[in-house]
Amino acid sequence: MSHATVTDLYEVSMALSYLREGMTRDATFSLFVRDLPPGRGFLVSAGLEPVLDFLTDFRVTSDDARDFAAALGCPPREVGPLVGLGFDGEVRAVPEGRMVLPGEPLLEVTAPLPQAQLVETWLLGQVSHQTTVASKAARCVLAAAGRPVVDFSLRRGHGPEAGMQTARVGAMVGFDGTSNVAASLKFGLRASGTMAHSYIEAFGDEEAAFTAYARSRAGPVTFLVDTYDTADGVVTAARVLNTLRRGPGSAIRLDSGDLAGLARRSRAILDAAGLPDVAIIASGGLDEYGVDRLVRSGAPIDVYAVGTKVGTSSDAPYLDSAYKLVEYDGRPVMKLSAAKVTAPGRKQVLRGDGLDDVITLADEDVPGGREPLLRRVMSGGRRTGPPDTLAAAHDRFTGDLSAVPGHALRIQDPEPPVAAVSARLSALTSHVRRRLEKGVEERREERREERAGPDAGPPDDRPREEP
């Protein structure tokens, strides 16, 4: 089973119908987020690189077609038109690591309609999840105020693939390392880890456990000190570190309880033992809100390890994202559904200072002092350049971060900037809306006439007596 079958069934049905109807002209779909989740002042674009990898390799094989036929409950010959279908279109996208706002396209796909339709599910899933988690992780970095943040999410995330994505986007926004060994190897990240409470319990004695652990590893070590009594655990850890001369670069980890109070007491114990260079790592259900409280309290915590709440973006676990047709065969199209209206036409986002963004049509001029966010990253089904790097994405993130207004960066009650809409895009939207509404009204009138019949007289508008 290939990645081509990782799609919703209706994508297959629509693509087949388009092929049978000869509707294979170029279509443009725009992927965007309608509204920010509560508690967010910005989003961080992420997921583009996996999308480009997928599109580069995308091709429907005969085996895929048999799988589609089984899902549709039809003979394989009926899905034969899909065999060999690949992606040979264009992608314009916001590079990973850039800040984005509601309504702004994160990417636009222009390709023959069946191709652009069939890849929708994969693109939405990749971009939505990774942008969600990258935005949560970025807020953790902000809350830590310069202190290192480490990813501990793998064991509590929504599966191994989600764990890999979390480690990747965490590095993109400035995480210092990850507990995920596979991600550290694949993405060139620093592997970070300590020990579990079960390790301490297996020995039955903290000093024996710490000593054995230190002997099994060269260099600095980190001891988990809260299995039994935290203060006693810190005293024991200090004794073992001094005995084995392993203090510099080593750390203790606090995973439960009053982290601020325990950190202050632990710092005092370590300093009194002549171990001022031994760091304190805090973990245990932390996200940007917990980190922010600890930093504001002045707790002497050197490193924050975040896991469950960040890997699942627990307070905002999804985005109101969409992948909508905005143009077919040169004809701008839009959706009029209540609360889900879309804007027609291919688009661009022009950025000014402080996330002063304007959403425009793709062919509008770029005035001085503004930067176009969407770049052509794929043409003819092939990348226009070498794969992007996490380092480059991180540089873009830090560059945008320095320009974001303070009210959007607040951990509590942020106020996001709002993108403006150009006059040309507004005019096109109004024009297409009027055309569609006129068509709707004409069809209604036709149905009224059909119901009335050819011999019906003018409508009787006289008031009727109540029975």
N, C-alpha and C positions, 0 to 999 in steps of 0.2 A: 504494500500500500504506500503510495507516494504522497508528498505534501499537496499535490494537486487535488486530492480528494478531501483535504481538510477545508471544507467549505460547507455552507448551508445548502440544503437540497434545492431551495428555490433559485439559487444562483445557477445551478445546472439546468433547471427547467427553463429559465429565462434565456440563458445562452443558447440552448438548443432551439428555442423558438426564434430568436434573432437570426440564427443561421438558416433556418427553414424559410423565413420571410425575406431573406436577402438583406437584412439590416446589418451591414458590416462596415458602414462608414465610421469615421472617427467620432468618438464620444469623449467628453471631458467630465470626469468625476472629481469632486472636491471633498477632501477629508478635513473636517474641522470639528471644533467643540462648541456647542451652542452656548453653554453657560458654565462658569466656574463652579466647582463644588463649594459649599459653605466652608469658610475658614481658609480660603486660598486667595492670594493676591496676584498670583501669576501661575503659569504652567511652564515646564521645561520640555522642549521638544525632544523626543527620544523614540527609538525604534526604527529609524530610517535605514540604518545599515542592514539589519536583518531583512527588511523589506526588499532592498535592492538585491541581496543575495537570492531571495526567493524568486523575484521576477526574472533574474538572469537565468535561472535553471528551470523556470516553469515550462512544462510541456505535458499535455495529456497523452498518456500512452494507451495502448490497446487494453492493458490490464486495468488502468484507471477507468476506461470506458465500460469494461465488464462490471467493475464495482459500482459505477454510476447506474448502470442498467439494473443491477440487483436492488439498489436503493429505490429506484423509480418503479420497480416491478414491471419492467418491459423487456422485450428481447434486445440483446446487445446491438443488433443492426440499427435500432432506432436511435442509439446514441453515437452511431458511427461518425456523424459529422464533426464530433468533438475530437476525434483521434488526430493527433499531430498538432492540435492548437497550442501555440506558445504565446509568449508576450513579445511583441516587437514595437511597442509604443514608447511614449515619452513620459518622463516623470520630472516635474518641477516641485521642489520641496524646500522647506526651512531646514537648514542643517541642524544636526543634533547639538544640543547644548544651548540653543537660543531660547530666550524667553518668548512666550507667545500668549495671546489674549483670546477671549471668546470671539467667535465669528471669523477668526483669521484662518485661512487654509494652512494646515500643516504640510499637506502635499496635494498636488493635483496630477491626475493620471489622464493622459490623452492617448487613446489606442482604439483600434476597431472595437465596436460596441461589445461583441461577445467576450473578447479578451478582458476589457476593462471591467465587465460585470463579474466574470468568474473569479477574479482575484480579490473581490471586495472583502470577503470574510477574513482572509489571512491578514490583509493590510490593516483593517480595523482592529483586529485582535492584537497585533504586534504594537501598533502605535498607541492604542488606547491604554493598554496595560503598562507599557514602559514609560509613557508620559505621566501616567498617574503616579507610579512609584518614584520616578525621577523628581517630580515636584514635591512629594513628601520628603524624600531624602534631602533635597536642597534646603528645605526648611529646618531639618536637623542640623545641617552644617551652619546655617545662620544662627540657630539657637546656641550652638556650642561656642560661638564667639572666638574662633581660632583654635579651640582644643580639638584634638583628633577625634574622629568618629569612625567606628568600625562596624561592618556588617556581620550580624550574627543570625540572619533571617532564614537560612536554608532549611533548618529542621521544622520551622513553623509556617513556612510559606505555602502557597497553593501548588505544591509539587516541584520536582527538580528543575523543570524548565523555567518556572517562575523564579526559582532561587538563583539560577544563572543570570536571568535578566536583572534581578535586583542587584546582584554583585556588580554587574556591568554598569548600570546607570548610577549606582552609588559612587563608583569610581569617577564617572563622568562629572558629578557635581562636587567631588572633593573628599569622598571617604578615604580614610587612610589605609584600609585593608579589609579583608573578608575572611571568615572562617571556612568558606567554601573552597576546598582544595582544587576541584575541577575548574572553577572560575579563576582562581589565582594562576593556574597553569595556562588556561586558554587566553586570558586577557592580560597576563603579565602583571598581576596584582600581588601585593604583599599578603601572604597567608598569616593569619593571626588566630591564636586559640590558647585556652588555658587547660582546665580540667573540669570534670563533672563532680557533683556531690557523691555520685556512686563510687568514684575513685577513692575518695576519702573514707567512705563507709566500708569499702572492701578491706581496707587495712585495719580499720577499727581504732586507729590512733593517728591524729593529725601529724604529729612529728614524723612518724614512720612514713606516712604517705608523702609528705613534702620532701623528705630526704630521698626516698626512692625516685620520686619524679625528677628531682634535680639531678640525680645521678644518671638518669636515662637520657638527659638532654645536655648538649654543650651550650655554653653561653647563658644569657639571662633567662630567667624563668618567671612565670606568673602563678601565684598560689591563690586558690579559691578559699577564702577564710571564714565563710559564714555557715558551714555545715552544722556546727553545734553552737558554740558561743563565739560571737564575732570578735569581741575584744581579746578573748583568750586565743583565738585563731591567729590574730595579728601578732600577738606576743610570740606564739610558736613559730610563725613564719619568719619573724625577725631573728629569732634564735638560730633557725636553720640557715638562713641567708648569711648570717655572720659566721657561723661555724664552717660553712662551705666556701666562704669568701665569694659570694655570688650576688652581692648587693647592687652595684651599678648596672642600670639597664633593666633590672628586674621589677616586678610589680606584684601587688595584691589585687584581688577582684572582690568587690562587694556586689552581691546579687539580690539582696532582699532587705526589708526593714526600712528604717529611717536612714536613707542613704546620705543625706546631708549631715546628720548627727554622727553617724558611724564613720563617715569620711573624716570629720574633724578629730574624733577620738583616735582613729587609726593613724592619722598624720602625726598626732602627738606621740603615739607609741613608737612609730618608726623613727621619728626625729630623735627621741630619747635613746633609742638603740643605736644611734649613729648611722642611720640609713636615710638621710635626706633625699637621696637620689632614687629611692624606690618609689615608683609611681603608684597611684591609686586609680583603678579602673572600675567604673560603675556600669552595671547592667541590670536587667530584671524589669521587663515591661516598659522600657523607655521609648519615647518618641520625642518630637520637637517640644511638646508641651512639658513633659517631665524634665528634659534637658534644660529648657528655659528656666524652669523653677529652680533647679539646682544651681545653675550659673548665677541667677539673680540672688540666690541666698548666700553666695560667696563660698560654697562648699569647696574644699580643696581636692577636687576631682580632676585628674589629668587627662583621662581618656573616657569617652562614652561609647558603649557597645549597644547597638540598637538591633532589634530583631523582629518579633512578631508584628508589632504595630506598624512598623515601617514596610516590611515585606508585603503586607496585605493592605497597606494604606488604610488602616482600620477606621479612621474617622471619615474618610472619603474614598471608598473602595472602587469607585467606578467614575467614568467620565460620560457626560451626555454628548458623546461623539457621534458623528454621522458621516456617511460616504454617499454624496448625492450627485446625481446627474445635473450638470449646469449648462451643457451644450451638446447638441447632436447634429452632425453634418452641417456645422456652421450656424445652427439655429439655437439661440439662447433659450433655455427652459428653466422653470422654477416650480416649486411646490407651494401651494396656497393653504395647506392644512393649518388649522388653528394652532398657534403656539409652535409650529414647526415650519414656518415660512422659510424658504431658501432664496438666496440671491442668484440671479442668472449670470452666465458668462464666465470665461476664464479670468482669474484674478491675480493680483499681486498685493503685497503688503509693503508700504513705504514707511520706514521707521525714522523718526526724528529723535532728538534728545529726550531722555527720561521716559522711554516707551510711549512717545507721542506718535502713535501709529495711525495710518490711514489705509483702509482697504480700498483698492482701486481695481479697475479692469487691467488685464495683463499688458495691454499695449499702450497704457498711458505713459506720458513722459515722466521722468524722475527729476523733480526739481532739486536744486542745490540744497545741501544740508540734510538730504534724506537718502536712506539706503534701502534697496530692494531686498526683502528677506528671502523670497523664493528663488532658488537657483535651479538651472537645468542640470539634473544629476544622472539622467538616463535618456538616451536617444536611440531609436531603432532597436530597443530591447537590450541595449548594452550600456554599461556605465560610461559616463563622459570623462571619468578620471579614475585614479587609483582609489581603493577603499579608504574611507576616512579613518582617523585614529581617535582613540579615547583622549589622548593628550590634546589634540586639536579641538575636540568637543569641549573638553574642560576649559581650554583657553577662551572659547566663545562664551561659555557659561560665566566665567569670572569677568569677562569684559562686559556682558550685559548686566551682571549683578551690580557692577559699580555705577551703572546708569539708572537703575530702578529707583523710583521715588520711595522715600522711607515709609510712607503709609502703606505701600504694597508689600513691604518686607516684614511688617509686624507679625509676630507669632500669634498674638491675640487680636482678633477683629481687624484683619487687614482690609484695606480699601483698594481694590484693583483698578488700574487705569482702564479706560474704555476706548476702543479703537473707533475713529471716525470713519465715515464712508464718503468717497469722492462724489462730486456732483455728477460725473458721467455714469458711475455705477448706480447712483440713486435714480437717475433719469431712465436708464435701461430697465431697472427693476420696475419702475412705475409703468413703463411702456408695455413690458411683457405681462405685468399684472392686468392691465386694462384689456389687452388682447385676450388673455385667458378668461377673464370675467365676462367679456363680451361673448366669447364662445359658449360659456356655460349658460348664459341667459338666452342665447339663440336656441340652444338645445332644449331648454325648459319650455320656450315658447312653442317649439315644434311639437313637444310632447303634449302640451295643453291643446294644441290644435287637433292632434290626432285623437285625443280623448273626446273632444267636442264633436268631431265628425263633420261631414260636409254640409249637413242640413241644419246644423244647430244655429239658432239665432244669436243675437247679442246677449251677453250675460245679464241675468235678471238681478239688478242690484237693489230691488225693493226690499225693505225690512220684512222679515217673516214673523208671523205671530208665534209666540211660545205655545207649545202644546199644553 
